[in-house]
Amino acid sequence: MILRALIIATLCFAIAIPAIAATENVAADAAILKHTSNTQQLIDACSRLLSPLFVTTPIIYTAHSSPNGEAALAAMKTFVLYGHNTLARIRCARYLGNTSILSYEPAKLSKSYIPYADRANAIILALFDDRDPALRAGAAKALWGIPSVEDGHALLRQANTDPAPAVVAASFNNMFWGMKADISASHDEQAYDSAISRGLHSKDQDVIAGALTAYAGLHSINADKTLRVYALDKRPAVRLGAIAAYDTMMAYNESITDFLESRLSDPNSDVRDRVMLELMRMSDTHALPAIEQLARTAPTAAERASAAAYAKTMKKDAAANSH
């Protein structure tokens, strides 16, 4: 049940599933992918091309026997691997990743049961061969949420060997689900632990931040001691990464919430905002007075508004949970 809730949370909050159009016009959308330069039009075409592959109920996607399925997947493959618009290619890859997230039976994490999901996943993995590091990083992000041993291997490989720090960082940041699937199958976490350790000693701030996310995912609540050290680092990006990594632990206690409350005094506004987000997710109403104070005294209007919004949500959740 916990895993089912996590997968549903993945779908609802982490990656926005595109609205799937009812009308199937594969040829027209394939032509858009070939000839149009407008980014939004390309993204919309990719969204519509999912329609021949799946139909949807409120939660579950099921196989759909559309004769246009092969043509739709072929058009998306050609665009993702060889298209002319990097941003739209990355977004289209993430849409393909959504099909793989939805393809696993949550209780069993067994072979995908949506016919095109394995081939969609293979398209994403092929992006790791692209010369553009932005596309390779996009491929890593598209694999987030997919509990696949093969994807775990691919992300581990990129974390160990990719020459671009942005790709290494993205591989660590999106490693959790594939890593967990691989370790569950092999009972061997040493390769991941070694790669993460090297990432934590990187000179690149974003790589360190990504490695912290993977470290927290691997060690759960036992990562707390290490995260606290990095949460006090002199580099804001590293502190931000350490605070964000608490979300990946998927466990917390009063000592952790007390520590996070203390980080509301961080000198960086992005770090403070992430601290508020984590405290909200942990339903730490004890932090409300400090967050409400930030809503009154934070140095910018944007941060004051953000703090007020967090406080309002926390109060609303607390009231709902009290009944």
N, C-alpha and C positions, 0 to 999 in steps of 0.2 A: 504493500500500500504506500509505503514511503517513496519507493522508486516511482510508482505511478504518479504520485503527487509531484515529484521532482520533474518528471517528463512533462506533465501538464503545465507546470510553472515555466519550464523551458519554452513551451509553445506560446504561452500567454505573455511572457515578459521579456525573454531574452532575444528572440528573433521573431520579428513580426511576420506572420504567415500572410502572403498576399491574398487579397480577395479574388476568388476564382470565378471568372466570368462564365455565364451560362452558355453563351454562344460560342461555338467552336468554328474558328476560321483559321486553320493552321497555315494555309498557303499565304494569306494576307499577312499574318504575323511573322512568318518566316521571311517574307519579302521586306518587312520593316527591319528585321535584324540584319538583313543584307545591305540595305540601301539608305536607311535613315541615320542621321547623325545626332538627333535630339536625344539627350540622355533619358529624360522621363518617358518619351515614347518607346524607347528601347526597353526600359524596365517594365513598362506596362505590357509590352508584347510578351516578354518573358513570363509575366504573371499569367496572362491569358493562355499561354502554351501549356500550363499545367493542367488546364481543364480536360483535355483528352486523356490524361493519365489517371485522374482521380475524381471521384465524387465525394461529397462530404456530408456527414451528420455534424451535430454540434461539436463532437470531440474526435470521432474516429474517421479516418480516411480509408476507403476500401477500393479494391481493384475495379477498374471500369474498362469494359471491352470495346472502347472506341476504336474504329479503324484508323483514326488519325493519330493514335498514340505513337507509333513508330516515327512518323513524320515529325511530330512535335518534338520528340526527344532528339531526333537527328538535327533539327534546326537549332535547338538549344545547345547541343554539343558543339556544333560548328561555331556558333557565336561565342560561347564561353572560351573555347580553345583558340580561336583565330579571329575574333571580332575586332572592331576598330575603335571601341569606346571602353576604356579600362574600368571606369566607375560602373557602367552598366554590366560589364562582364562579371565583375565581382558580385554585384547584387544578384545577377542571374544564378551565379554559383551558389549563393546563399539560399536561393529558392530551391535549387536542387538538393541542397543539404536538408531543407525542411522535409522533403519527401523521405529521406533516409531516417530522420528522427521519428517520423510517423510510422515507419515500416516495421519497427520492432514491437513484438508483443511485450508489453511492459512487465508482465509477471515472469516471463521466461527469458527475455533477451535472446530469443532464438533467431533462426534464419529469417530474413526479412520476408514479409508476406505481401508486400506491394510489388507487383511484377517488375516495375521499372526502377525500383529503388537501388538495387545493386549497381545497375548501369549508370544511374545518376551519380552515385558515390564514386564510381570509377572516373567519371568526367572530372570531378573535383580533384581527385588524386593526380590526374594527369596535369593539372595546372602547376603542380610542383616542379615540372620540367620547364616552365616558362622562364625566359631570361629576365622578365620584369619582376623585381622583388615585391612591388605592390600587388601583383597578381598572386604571387606565392603566399604572401601574407593573407590575401583575401581567401585563398584556398584553406589556409589554416583556420580562419574564422568561420568558414562555411562548414567545417567539421565539428563545430561545437554542438554538444548535445547528442552525438551519435555514439552509442555504446558498441563500437566495432573494434575488434582486435586488430584488423588491418589498418584502421585509422589510427589506432594507438601507435602501431609500428611506424606509420608514416610521419606522424607528428614527432615522435622520438627521433627519427632519422633527421628531420629538418632541424630540430633543436640542437642536434649534435654536429651537423655538417653544413648547414646553410651559411654562406658568407655574409648575408645581410642581417644585421642586428634586428631590424624590424620583423623579419620572418622568424627568427629565433624567438623573439618576444611573443609574437602571435602564436607560435607553436606551443610555447609553455602556457600561455593564457587560455588556450582552447584544448588542452590535453586531457582534462579531467575525465570525461566520459570514455574516451578510447583507452586511456591508461587504466581505468578501473576495470574495463572489460578484459583487457589483456592480462592484468594481474589476476583477475578472477579465474581466467582460463589456465594460466601458466603457474600461478602461485609464486611468481618471481618478480619482485619489485626492484631488484638491485640496479638494473639498467636505467630505470627511471630515476632512482635515487641518485645515481652517479651523475646523470645528465643535469639534474636539478642542482646538485651541489656545484657543478661547474658554472651553471647559470648564476648562482648566487654570488660567485666570485668574479663575475664579469665586470668590465669597466663601463659597460653601457647601462645607464639607469633603467631604460625600458626593459632590457633583458632581465635585470635583477627583479624588477617589479613582476614580470611575467613568471619568473622562476618561483617567486614567493607564492603566487597563485597555485602553481603546480605543487609546491611543497605542502601548502595547506590542504590541498585535495588529497595528497598521498598520506599525510600523517594526521589529519583531522585535528582533534583538540590538542594533541601532543605537539602541534606546531606552534602553539601559543607563545612559548618562551622565545622562539626564534623571531616570530612576528613582532614581538614587543621590542626586540633589539633594533630591527629595521624600522619600526615605527618612530624611532627617535633619531634616525639617520639625519645628517645635515642636508641631504638632498631631498627637495620636496617630492620629486617623482618617485623616489624610493619609499618615502613615508606614505605617499598615496597608495602605492602598490601593496605595502604591508597592511594598511587598513582595509583595502579592498579584498585582500586575501582572506580576511576573517569570514567573508561570505562563503568561501569555498570549503571551509572547515565543516560547515553544516552541523555545528555543535558549539555550545557556549555555556558558560557558567557565570556566577555573580562576579567572580574575580575578573573575568574578561570584560564584562559590561562596565565594571568600575574603572578598568584601565582605559577603555574606549571613552568613557565620560571625561577622563583626564585629558584626552587628546582634543577635546573641544577648544582647548587653548592653543592649538597649533597655530603658528604664525601665518600659515598658508591657507587661503580661503577654500581652495579646491580640496585640501585635506580635511578641513573642518566640515565641508559639505558631505564628504564621503563618510566621516564619522557619524554625522547625523543620520545618514541613510542606513548605516549598519545598526545604529541604536534603534531606529524605527523598525527595522526588520526583526530585531531581537525583542521587540515589544518592551523596551526598557523604559517604563514610565518614570522610574527614578530620575532619569535624565531630563525630564520635562522642564524643570525650573531653569536648568542651564541653557537648554535650547530656546526657551522663551526669552531668556536674557539676551541671547544672540539675536532674536527677532527684534529686540528693542535697540541693541547697541552695536551690532555688526557694522563695519566701516562702510559698506555699500548697500544701496537699496536692494540690489539683486540678492545679496546674501540675507538681508533681513527678511525679504519676501520668502526666500527658500526656507529659512528657519521657521517662519510662521506656518508655512505649509506643512512642514514635518510635524510641528507641534499639533496642528489641527488634526492631521491623520492619526497620530498616536492617541490623542484623546478620543477620537471617534472609534478606533479599534478597541481601546480599553473599555469604552462604554458598551460596545457590542459584545465583548467577551465576558462582561460582568453579568449578563442575563442568562 
